[in-house]
């Protein structure tokens, strides 16, 4: 169950519109840098919780799977 939840489709924050970036390239470079960095910081902040939660489920699922394999092997060997 935990492993399957890590493969669910999740919507992340979208990157900036390429058309808008190309329009800004001819303008002030400082404005372009500020807008791009602001959007990247916003995307990182918004996506950080989703990504870390997904990896937490993946790590817990793998750990439980390995514990299950070890218990199964011990049960087969000692029975």
N, C-alpha and C positions, 0 to 999 in steps of 0.2 A: 504494500500500500504506500509506504513512504517513497519507494523508488518510482512508482508510477506518478506520484504527485510532483516529482521533480521534472517530469517530461511534459507537463501541461503547457499549452500554448499561453504565453503571457505577452501582453502588449507593453512595450517599453516606450519611453519618451522618444519621439521622432527626431531625427537629425534636422538641421536647418534646411530650408528649401534651397536647392541649388540655384534656382533662378534668382532668388533674392540675393544670394551670395555673389553671383556674377554681376548683378546690378551694383552691388556695393564695392566691387573690386576697383571700378573706375573712380570711386570717391575717395574719401579720406581714409588712409590706411589705419589710423588710430581708431576711427569709428568701427571699421571692419573687425579689428582685433578685439575691441571691447564687446561688440555684439556677439562674436563667435565665442569668446571666453565666457561671457555671461550665459549663453545657451548651453555650453558644455558643462558649466558648473550646475546649472539647473537640472540638466539631464542626469548628471552623476548623483545629485542629491535625491532626485525622484526615483531612480532605478536602483540605488544602493540597497534599500530594504528588500526589494523583490529578489534581487540576485542573491543576497546573503541568505534569505529564507529558503530559496531553491537549493542552494548548496548545503544548507543544514539538513534538509530532508534527504538529500542524496547521501551525505556522509552517514547519517543515522541508518538509512536503509542498507547501505553497504556493510556497516558494522553489524547490524542484526543478521544479515545474510551470512556473513562469515562466522558469527557465533552459531547460527543454525547448522552450517556445514560441519563445524568442529563437533557439535553435539551429536550430529548424525554419524560422523565417522567414529566417535567414541562409542556410540551405541552399537554400531555394526561390529567393531573390533572386540568389544567386551561381552557381546551376547553369544 
